[in-house]
Amino acid sequence: MKNLKIALSLLILISITSCDDFLSEKPDNRTEIDTPQKISELLVEAYPQMSYFDIAETMSDNVFDSGMAETLRKNEQNYNWEIQTETTDIDTQAYYWDACYRAIAHANKALEAIEDLGSPASLNPQKGEALIARAYSHFMLVSLWSKRYNPTTASTDLGIPYVTKPETELVTKYKRNTVREVFDFIEKDIEDGLKIVTNDYKQPKFHFNVNASKAFASRFYLIKGDWDRVLELTSDLGSKPVGKLRDFASYDLLSAVDQRLAYASSDAETNLLIVSANSIVSRSYYSNRFYLSGARYPDIFGTATSLFNKPWLYNFYSSNSSITVFLPKFYEYFKYSNVTAGIGDPYVAEVLLSNDEFFLNRIEAHVMKGEIALANDELEYFLSTRTVGYQPTDKLTEAKVVAKYPVIADEYTPFYTMTPVQTSYIKAIAETRRRDFIHEGMRWFDVKRFNIVVNHETTNKPVNTLVKDDNRRAIQIPLHASNTGVELNPR
């Protein structure tokens, strides 16, 4: 039996002393992962325990200069698509990079332990979870630190190191796989994992259960443009997933605090995968100058943005006279390590996968298959659950979509071709996704895959424009990783 030894070559060595102590410990004193229970416990850590929400959100066109006098340095650097100089603060690029590779290390150790035990069928649930979890963390890394997926250039575009074995040395030099190689590895892990993943957990929504795994897979295949696979994965949702989408109407009866709690609750049918992230994202609305501003949020959430020309059910709040506004999604739990000194760590429950995204992926696949009538029915149903005063007579038609979202030349340019009608519908779905996942960073991934130009304005400074195929669309590799040999992104 091999002993647990998760080295941190790709991670910040936050505590050199504790790391050295662990690595120098006698083998007999190290924890052996030699039972199903220990493997399951190890997999609890196979999910990124940090947040990418603030990073991705601030790089997108959901964020504006609110005019606040001060902001955090990391907020300004994200807004300007710069590498962050802070490397050990939570909610930074380097912190999330490390969290993903730490999660991968746990998944790999679990897979190794399963193999050492002879890979019995009884351990298939753990193996399936480990494979999907490993694929997810690599997917998030390549989505943030590499160029968008394009099959024409994927064989030469720099991906990220795809790690499939536990590290056995303190410092290991890694070579970056190409984007194609990374996507091929992810696809294999997804497909192998889907065959054996289960719902057999005491708290299934904190694990890659069956539906969470399918939802993640549908996101992956949407990026690849495999519409048939997306429709296959989403088939159980049907055209009207009654009771499975987020019930925004019920939030009207709740206080802002209770809305925060409800959003990431495991009781919410829509929530498929939840993680407890070490994050201060719940404080962003008053600490970030570059945020959703009160002056600009009607551009995204105004009645004029509705295909039914009716108000939305999203409830916005502000703590600074509408300089910035927020939708209550994040409830912070502060875990004290020393109550007297007021020292501890903040944690926020974050929804990583939901039926809402799952269903929107299905609608988009219908559009790309040319199944506009089906897309109409499904998008109308989705929007009805977000619209104040929706009536059955508020029908969604192709004419309405085309009129509300006219084609603008070279605005949306994915690697695949789209007809004018498809372009209008894809814009409608992307704007729907943009609203639903405000503050959660999802918009950034649409900005990347559709190659949308983003203009970031700052008072008394020239407009900073992220042009199409801008190298800054791939975050720069963290300094501590490049210092150990991980090749930098071009600039």
N, C-alpha and C positions, 0 to 999 in steps of 0.2 A: 504494500500500500504506500503510495506516494504521500508526502505530507503537504499540508496547506502552505503555500509560499507564493503569495500574490505580490510580485515585485512591481515597482512603480516607474518604470522607465519612461512611459508616456505621460506620467502624472507629475504634478508639482510635489516635491518632497516636503510637504507642509511641516512635518515634524521629523527632522533627520534623526534625532535621538531615538524616538520611538520606533522608527523604521529600522534603524541599525540594530536596536535591541531585538526586534522581531526576527530579523534575518540572521542574527548571530546566535539565536537561541538554539539549544541542543535539539536535534531532530525528535528525540523522544518526548520533548516537552511541547511540541507543536500539535495543534489540533488535527486529528486524522478524520477525513471525511469518508467514513466507511459504513454508514447506515443510511437508509432512505430518509429518515428524519433529519439527519445532519445535512443531506443534500438539499432537502426542502428548505431548511433554515438558511443555507448558503444562498439559495435562489431569491430569498427576500431582498438581498443586496444586488441582484442582477438587473436593477432598474436605475437609471440616472437619478441620483438623490438631490440634484440641483436643477435649476430652472433655466430654460432658454427663452422664456416668454419676453422679458424686457429687452433682451438682445435683438431678437428678430423683429419685434414690434417696432422698436425705435429706428431700425433701418428702413422700414416700409413707408408707404405714403399715408399711413394712418396717423402719423405724428407730425406736429407742427411746432413752430416756435411760439410758445405761449406768452413770452415776454417776462416771465418771472426773473427776478434779479439774479438769482443764483441757481446752480444746478450741480449735480454730481459729475465729476470728470468723465466717468464711464458712460454716462448718459450722452454727453456731448460727443464723445468719441464714436459711440454707436451711430449717432445721428449723422456724423460726417464719414461713416464707413471707414474708420481708422482702426488700427490695431490698438488694443487697450494696454496702457502702461501698468495698470493694476493687475497683478497676477494671482493674488491670494484673497481678494475680496469676493464675497458671494455675488451671484448674478453677473459675473464677468465672463468673457469669452473663454479664458483659460480655465476657469472654474468648471464650466460646463464640459469642455473638452476632457478634463480630468474625470469628471463624474461619469461620462460615457465609457471611457476606457476602464475605469474602476468597475463599472457594471459588467463590462465584457470580461474582465478578469474573473469575476465571480461566476459568470455563465460558463466560461471555459473550465474552471476548476470543477464545477458540477458535472460537466460532460466528461471530464477525465475520470472523476470518481465513479460515474456510472459505467464507463468502459472498464475500469479496474474491477468492478463488481460483476463483470461478465455481461453487461448490457441486457439484463433480464427484462422481459415484457412488463413486469410489475413496475419498472422504473420508467416506462414510456411517458407517463404524464410529466415527470420531472424533466426528461430529455426533451420533450416537445416544448415545454416552457423555456428551457435554457436556449434552445435553438432560435425560437422566436425572439426572445429577449436579446440574444446576441445580434440578430439581424436588425432589430430596432435601433440599438445604440449605434451600430455602424451606419445605418440609414440616416440617422440624425446628424452624425458627423459629416458624411459625404454631402448631405443637403446644405449644410452650413459652410463647410470649409473647401468645397470644390465648386467648379462651374456646374451649371444646370445640366441635367442629362440630355444628351443629344447623340443619337446612335451614329451620326456621321463623324463625330469627333471624339466619342467616348473612349476609343482605343488609344488615344494619345493624351486626352485630358488627365491631369493629375487628380487622383482620388485621395483616399486616406489609407493608412496601413490597416489591412483587414487581419485581425489577430484571431487565430483559431486554437492556440495552445497556451496553457499557463506559462508565465515567464519563470525561468529558473535562475536568472541572474539579476542582480540589482540594476544594472544598466544594460539594456539591449538596444542596439541600433536598428531602426526600422526603415524600410524602404516603402515609399508610397505606391500602392497599387493604382492602376488606371481606373477611371470611372467605370469603364465596362467591366473590369475584373471585380470591382466592388459590387456592382449591381448583380453580376452573375453569382457571387458568393451569397449575397443577400437573398436572391431568389431561391437558391438551393436550400438555405436555412429555413426560409419561409415555407417552402413546399414540403420539406421533410418534417418540419414542426407541425404543420397543419394536419398531417395524417394522424398524429398521436396526442395532440394537446387536448385537455379535458376541462371540465367545469368543477372538478372535485377539489374544492378549496373551502375552508371555513369562511374566508372573505374573498370570494372570487374576483371582485372588482379591483383588488390590489394585485392581481396576477394576470398574465396573458391567458385568460379563459378563451373559449372557442370564439365567441363573437368579437372580443377584443382583437384576437389574432386575425380574424377575417377583416375587420375594419382596418387594421394596419396593412394587411396585404392589399386591400382595395386602394389604399393611398399609394402604395408602391407601384401597383400596376397602372394607376391613373397617370403617374409620372412617366411610366414607360410607354403609355399609349396603347395598352392592351385592353381595349374596351370589352371584349368578350369575357375576359377573366374577371373584370370588375363586375359585370352583370351577373356572372356566375356566383361570385362571392357574396353579392348583396341580394340574391334571389329571395332569401327568407324574409326580407323586409317588406316585399310586395310594393304595390303602388300607393298604399295608404297605411303607413305603420302607426295605426291609431294607438295612442297611449305610450308610444316608444320615443317620441321626440320631446324636447324640453318644453315644459309647460310654463311659458313666460307669463301667461295670464294669471296664474296662481301667485306670482311674485307681487302683484299689486296689493295683496293682503298682508305682505310681510314688511317688516322694518328693513332698513338697509343692512343691518348686521345679520338678520335672519336670511336675507337674500344671499349674502356671502356664504353662509353655512349651507343653504339649500343648493347652491350652484354645484358644489363638488361633493354633495352627499352621496353615499353609496346607496341610498334609498331611491335616488332619481333613476328612473328606468333607462334614460338615455345614456348615463355614464357607464362606459364599458371598462375603462382603465384609469385608475386614480393613483397618484403618487404623492407622498409627503415630501415636499422639496424644501431643502434648506435655502430659504429665499426671503427677500424683503419686497417682493413684487407688490404686496398689498399696500406698501407705502409710496409707490411710484407716483400716484396722483398728486401728492403734495411735495415730493422731493425732486421730481423730474421737470425741468423747464421744457424739454422737448417731449411732448406728450399730446394726447388728444385735447385740443384747446376748445374752450367754450365758444370762441369766435368761429371756429371751423367745423365743429362736429355736425352742424346741420348739413354740411356738404355730403356727409355719409348717411346721416340718420333723419334728415328732414323729410317732411311729407312728400315733397317733390321727387324723392328717390323711390317712392313706392309705385309698383305697377298698378296698384288699385287706387293711388292718390289718397291714401288714408294714413293716419299716424301709425307709428310702430309701437309695439308693446314693451320695448326696451326702456327701463327706468334709469335715467342718469341722475347723478348727484355731484355736488361740488363742495369743497371745504374752503374755497378761496374766492368766493364771489364769481364763480364761473371762469376764472382764468384757465383752469383745467377742469375737465369733467371726467367722471368715471362710471362704469357699470359695475355694480357690486358683485364681484366674482371670487374674491380671494379673502379668506379669513386667516389671520395670522395667529398661530399658537406659539407662545414664547416658552421654550423649555429652559428653566433655570438650572444652571449648574452650581450657582451660589446665589441664593435668594438675598442674603444680606448685602452682598456687593452688587447685586443687580446684574449679574453676569449670566449669560446663557446663549441659546441659539434660537433664531426664529424659523418656524416651519409653516408652510402653506400647502393645503391640499390642492393639487392641480389635476384637472381632467386632461389626460393625454389623448384619449380616444372616446368618441361618443357616437351614438346613433345619428345625431344631427349631421356630422361629417360623413358618416357611412352612407346616409341617404343622399346627400348632395353628390357624392361620388357616383352613385347610381344614376342620378339625373344627368350628370355630365356625360357619362358613358352612353346613355340613350341619345343625347344630342349628337355625339360624335359618330354614332351608328346611323344617323339620319332618321331616328325614331322620334320625330318632333311631337307627334300627338301624345305619345307616352310621356315625354318630357314635360309637356304642357300640364297634364293631369298631376304629375308628381310635384312639379315646382309650384303649382297652384296650391296643392295641399300643404306643402312646406310653408309657403308664405302666409297661408291662412292661419297658421299657429303663431304667427308673429305680428299680426295685423289687428289694430283696434277696430272693432265694429265690422269685421269681415262678414259678408253675406254670400250665400250660394250664388247669387247673381253676379258676384265679382269674378267673372270668368277671365282666365288667362288665355290670351290668343297670340298667335304669331305676329299679328299686326301690332299689338300692344308692345311686345318685346322688341320688335324691330324699331318702333317709333321711340321707345324709351332709351334704347341702347343702339343708336345708329353706328354703322361701321365707320371708323376713322382709320385712314390708311396708315399701316405700319404701327398701329397702337398695340395690338396683341399679335405677337409673332412667335408661337411655339415652333418646335422643330417639324411639326406636321402641318399640312395644309387644312384650311377651313373655308367653307363656303361663306358668303355674306350672312346668310341666316344662322349658320352655326356660330359665327363670330358674335352676333348679337346675343344669342343664347348663352354662350360661354361668358360673355361680359356680365350678363344678368346673374348667372350662377356665381361668378367670382365676386360680384358686389354683394350677393346674399351671404356668401361665406365670409366676406370682409366684415359685414355687420355682426354676424352671429358670433364670430370669434375675436371680436375686438379685445385688445389687451393681451391676447394669447399667442401672438406671433405668426398665426397662420397666413396672414396676408403676405408676409415676406416670401413664402414659398410659391405663392401665385405670381408675385412680382418677378421671381427668378424664372419659373418655367414658362411664363408668357412673355418674358423679356420686356416688361413694362418700364418705361422711363419714369424716374422719380426725381422731382425737384424739391430740395430741402432749402428753405429760406431761413436766414438768420438776420435779425435786425442789424443794420449797418454793415452787412457783409454781402459779397456777391452770392448769387444763388449757386448752390452746390448741386450739380446735376449728375445723376447716375444714368449714363447713357446705355443704350443697348450693348450687350456683351462687354460691359465695363468689367475690368479685372477685379474691381472692388466688390463685385457680387459674390465672390468667394472670400470669406473672412481670412485674414492672414493667419498663418500657423502660429500658435502661441510661442513666445520666445523660448521658454524652457524646453519645448519639444524640438524646435529648430536647433537649439544648442546641443541636442543629443543626436542630430543627424537627420531629422525629418525635413525634407526639402520644402523651402518656402514657396508660396504662391507668387506668380509674376505680378509685378506692379508697374 
